[in-house]
């Protein structure tokens, strides 16, 4: 198929037969929560996309007890994505010191809650993308069968329903569009998934909030210089928005827009706030959170 063609829902399901089998086992055989299972699959598919090859495919032959244990570890990861604990604290307070032994064994690579914490914002963005752009498309009929067992026959292709995700405070809701397997949905083909699952991240996802000490004015140039040197890239900084103040006053904060969310994690290293110094002046950096 060319990059301009589209994929029918039947083809989409066929391409994702293994993913659908594992999701069905989670919600139909193991009777796990639907929203939780969506997020578990999104996390697993993101890990697979990031180089843990055939991670989900290896689950097909696993007994239900092991699959359930893997799902429990995924839930731990999702909970710690909204945790305020730093990696050092996790190693002291988390079960098994933060070890994810079943997941590690299946991946064949080191993984722990500490690693999850250090890559928190990259994972959050990746999981959001997968649950919205992959899971919401390939599990629609299974979700309908579980959530609306008596009404399924009456749904039309225009109908939608919303599922509160887990943890809801971090991931919000996802809208599920009810598909008709006999029509095409205009999903562009190409790539590992038969389409590109990643959309452009919002600017907020890759924005840091910076604060400065009163009496030690920091310039826009100094902010750029600090983070370009820290991250080793001349293109890592997309924009620096200093606080808008009168000419005779000092900006006390700024928004730093980075070119990728990966740099957010490299700056914070699992901490909520990181402190830097340039030309004898301190800069504090944390993840930007929009407040209406």
C-alpha positions as CSV (number, residue, x, y, z in Angstrom):
1,X,0.0,0.0,0.0
2,X,1.2,3.5,-0.7
3,X,1.6,6.2,1.9
4,X,-1.5,7.9,0.6
5,X,-3.8,4.8,0.9
6,X,-6.0,4.0,3.9
7,X,-6.4,1.0,6.2
8,X,-9.8,-0.6,6.9
9,X,-10.7,-1.5,10.5
10,X,-10.4,-5.2,9.5
11,X,-6.9,-4.7,8.3
12,X,-6.0,-2.7,11.3
13,X,-7.2,-5.5,13.6
14,X,-5.3,-8.1,11.5
15,X,-2.0,-6.1,11.8
16,X,-2.5,-5.9,15.5
17,X,-3.7,-9.4,16.2
18,X,-1.2,-10.1,18.9
19,X,-1.8,-6.8,20.7
20,X,-5.5,-7.5,20.6
21,X,-5.0,-11.0,22.0
22,X,-3.0,-9.8,25.0
23,X,-5.5,-7.0,25.7
24,X,-8.4,-9.5,25.5
25,X,-6.7,-11.7,28.0
26,X,-6.2,-8.8,30.4
27,X,-9.8,-7.7,30.4
28,X,-11.8,-10.8,29.5
29,X,-9.7,-13.7,31.0
30,X,-8.0,-11.9,33.9
31,X,-11.0,-9.5,34.4
32,X,-8.7,-6.5,35.0
33,X,-10.0,-2.9,34.9
34,X,-10.6,-1.6,31.4
35,X,-8.9,1.8,31.8
36,X,-6.0,0.3,33.7
37,X,-5.6,-2.4,30.9
38,X,-5.6,0.3,28.2
39,X,-2.7,2.1,30.0
40,X,-0.8,-1.2,30.6
41,X,-1.0,-1.9,26.8
42,X,0.1,1.7,26.0
43,X,3.1,1.4,28.2
44,X,4.1,-2.0,26.8
45,X,3.7,-0.9,23.2
46,X,5.8,2.2,23.9
47,X,8.6,0.1,25.4
48,X,8.4,-2.1,22.4
49,X,8.6,0.9,20.1
50,X,11.7,2.2,22.0
51,X,13.8,-0.9,21.2
52,X,12.5,-3.7,23.4
53,X,11.8,-5.8,20.3
54,X,8.8,-8.2,20.2
55,X,8.2,-7.5,23.9
56,X,4.4,-7.9,23.6
57,X,4.7,-10.9,21.2
58,X,6.7,-12.8,23.9
59,X,3.7,-12.6,26.2
60,X,1.4,-14.8,24.0
61,X,2.7,-18.1,25.3
62,X,3.0,-17.0,28.9
63,X,0.6,-18.4,31.5
64,X,-2.1,-16.1,32.9
65,X,-0.3,-15.9,36.3
66,X,2.8,-14.5,34.7
67,X,0.9,-12.1,32.5
68,X,-1.0,-10.9,35.5
69,X,2.4,-10.3,37.4
70,X,3.7,-8.4,34.4
71,X,0.5,-6.3,34.4
72,X,0.9,-5.6,38.1
73,X,4.5,-4.3,37.5
74,X,3.2,-2.1,34.7
75,X,0.6,-0.6,37.1
76,X,3.5,0.1,39.5
77,X,5.2,2.0,36.7
78,X,2.2,4.1,35.9
79,X,1.6,5.0,39.5
80,X,5.2,6.1,39.9
81,X,4.9,8.3,36.8
82,X,2.8,10.7,39.0
83,X,4.8,10.1,42.1
84,X,6.9,12.9,43.6
85,X,9.6,10.4,44.8
86,X,13.1,10.8,43.4
87,X,15.0,7.7,42.2
88,X,17.0,7.5,45.4
89,X,13.8,7.5,47.5
90,X,12.2,4.8,45.3
91,X,15.1,2.4,45.9
92,X,14.4,2.7,49.7
93,X,10.6,2.7,49.8
94,X,9.3,0.8,46.7
95,X,8.5,-2.9,46.8
96,X,11.6,-5.0,46.1
97,X,13.7,-1.8,46.0
98,X,12.0,-0.8,42.8
99,X,12.9,-3.9,40.9
100,X,10.6,-5.1,38.1
101,X,11.8,-8.7,37.9
102,X,9.2,-10.2,35.6
103,X,9.4,-7.3,33.2
104,X,13.2,-7.3,33.3
105,X,13.3,-11.0,32.6
106,X,11.0,-10.7,29.5
107,X,12.7,-7.6,28.2
108,X,16.2,-9.1,28.6
109,X,17.4,-5.6,29.6
110,X,17.7,-3.7,32.9
111,X,14.5,-1.9,33.9
112,X,13.3,-0.6,37.3
113,X,11.1,2.0,38.9
114,X,14.2,4.2,39.2
115,X,14.7,4.1,35.4
116,X,11.0,4.8,34.9
117,X,11.4,7.8,37.2
118,X,14.4,9.2,35.4
119,X,12.6,9.0,32.1
120,X,9.2,10.2,33.5
121,X,8.2,12.8,31.0
122,X,9.4,10.9,28.0
123,X,7.3,8.0,29.2
124,X,4.3,10.1,30.0
125,X,4.3,11.7,26.5
126,X,4.9,8.3,24.8
127,X,2.1,6.5,26.8
128,X,-0.3,9.4,26.0
129,X,0.4,9.1,22.4
130,X,0.0,5.3,22.3
131,X,-3.2,5.2,24.2
132,X,-4.7,7.9,22.0
133,X,-3.3,7.0,18.6
134,X,-3.0,3.2,18.8
135,X,-5.0,1.6,21.7
136,X,-8.1,3.8,21.0
137,X,-8.1,2.5,17.4
138,X,-7.2,-1.2,17.7
139,X,-9.3,-2.2,20.7
140,X,-12.6,-0.4,20.0
141,X,-14.7,-3.5,19.4
142,X,-13.4,-5.2,22.5
143,X,-14.1,-2.1,24.6
144,X,-17.6,-1.9,23.3
145,X,-18.3,-5.6,24.0
146,X,-17.2,-5.1,27.6
147,X,-18.7,-1.7,28.4
148,X,-21.9,-1.9,26.4
149,X,-22.7,-5.6,26.1
150,X,-26.4,-5.1,25.5
151,X,-26.2,-2.0,23.3
152,X,-23.4,-2.9,21.0
153,X,-25.7,-3.7,18.1
154,X,-27.3,-0.3,18.2
155,X,-24.0,1.8,17.9
156,X,-23.5,3.7,14.7
157,X,-20.1,4.7,13.3
158,X,-20.7,8.2,14.4
159,X,-21.0,7.3,18.1
160,X,-18.2,7.9,20.6
161,X,-17.7,7.2,24.2
162,X,-15.1,8.5,26.8
163,X,-13.0,6.4,29.2
164,X,-11.3,7.9,32.2
165,X,-7.7,6.7,32.1
166,X,-5.4,5.5,34.9
167,X,-4.1,7.4,36.8
168,X,-6.7,9.9,35.8
169,X,-5.0,12.9,37.3
170,X,-2.0,12.3,35.0
171,X,-3.6,11.0,31.8
172,X,-7.2,12.4,31.8
173,X,-9.7,10.8,29.4
174,X,-9.6,9.1,26.0
175,X,-12.3,9.4,23.4
176,X,-13.1,6.1,21.6
177,X,-14.7,6.4,18.2
178,X,-17.0,3.6,17.3
179,X,-15.8,2.1,14.0
180,X,-17.7,0.2,11.3
181,X,-15.4,-2.6,10.1
182,X,-16.8,-2.3,6.6
183,X,-15.5,1.3,6.0
184,X,-12.1,2.9,5.7
185,X,-11.1,5.5,8.3
186,X,-8.5,7.5,6.4
187,X,-5.6,6.3,8.5
188,X,-2.3,6.9,6.6
189,X,-0.2,3.8,6.0
190,X,3.5,3.3,6.6
191,X,5.8,2.5,9.5
192,X,5.7,-0.2,12.1
193,X,2.0,0.1,12.9
194,X,0.7,0.5,9.4
195,X,0.5,4.2,10.2
196,X,2.5,6.7,12.3
197,X,1.3,6.5,15.9
198,X,3.0,9.7,17.0
199,X,1.4,13.1,16.6
200,X,3.2,16.4,17.3
201,X,3.6,16.8,21.0
202,X,2.1,19.9,22.5
203,X,4.5,22.7,23.4
204,X,3.6,22.3,27.1
205,X,4.9,18.7,27.0
206,X,8.4,20.0,26.3
207,X,8.4,23.2,28.3
208,X,10.3,23.9,31.5
209,X,9.5,26.6,34.1
210,X,12.6,28.5,35.3
211,X,12.9,30.8,38.3
212,X,15.7,33.2,39.2
213,X,16.9,34.9,42.4
214,X,15.9,38.5,43.0
215,X,18.9,40.8,42.7
216,X,20.7,38.5,40.3
217,X,19.2,39.2,36.9
218,X,19.5,36.5,34.3
219,X,19.4,37.3,30.6
220,X,17.7,35.3,27.8
221,X,21.1,34.7,26.3
222,X,22.4,33.2,29.5
223,X,19.5,30.8,29.7
224,X,20.1,29.6,26.2
225,X,23.9,29.3,26.8
226,X,23.4,27.3,30.0
227,X,21.1,24.7,28.5
228,X,22.8,24.4,25.1
229,X,26.0,23.6,27.0
230,X,24.3,21.3,29.5
231,X,22.5,19.3,26.8
232,X,25.3,19.4,24.2
233,X,23.2,20.7,21.4
234,X,22.8,24.0,19.6
235,X,19.3,23.2,18.6
236,X,17.9,21.9,21.9
237,X,16.4,25.3,22.8
238,X,13.4,26.3,20.7
239,X,12.4,29.4,22.6
240,X,13.0,31.3,25.9
241,X,10.0,33.4,27.1
242,X,11.2,35.7,29.8
243,X,8.7,37.3,32.3
244,X,7.3,40.5,30.8
245,X,8.4,43.3,33.1
246,X,9.1,47.0,32.8
247,X,12.6,47.9,31.5
248,X,13.8,48.8,35.0
249,X,12.7,45.6,36.6
250,X,14.2,42.1,36.7
251,X,12.4,39.0,35.3
252,X,12.0,36.4,38.0
253,X,10.8,33.6,35.9
254,X,10.9,32.3,32.3
255,X,9.5,29.4,30.2
256,X,12.1,27.3,28.3
257,X,10.7,25.5,25.3
258,X,12.9,22.6,24.3
259,X,13.0,20.8,20.9
260,X,12.1,17.4,22.4
261,X,10.6,16.0,25.7
262,X,13.7,13.8,26.1
263,X,15.6,17.0,27.1
264,X,13.2,17.6,30.0
265,X,14.2,14.3,31.6
266,X,17.9,15.0,31.0
267,X,17.6,18.3,32.8
268,X,15.6,16.9,35.8
269,X,17.2,13.4,36.1
270,X,14.2,12.1,38.0
271,X,14.0,15.1,40.4
272,X,11.1,17.5,40.5
273,X,13.4,20.6,40.6
274,X,17.0,20.9,39.4
275,X,19.3,23.8,40.3
276,X,21.9,25.3,38.0
277,X,24.5,28.1,38.1
278,X,25.7,30.4,35.4
279,X,28.0,33.5,35.9
280,X,27.4,33.2,39.6
281,X,23.6,33.2,39.3
282,X,21.3,30.4,40.2
283,X,18.5,29.0,38.0
284,X,15.9,26.6,39.2
285,X,14.2,24.4,36.6
286,X,11.0,22.3,36.9
287,X,8.5,20.9,34.5
288,X,6.0,23.5,33.2
289,X,2.4,22.9,34.1
290,X,-0.3,25.0,32.6
291,X,-2.7,26.6,35.1
292,X,-5.8,28.2,33.7
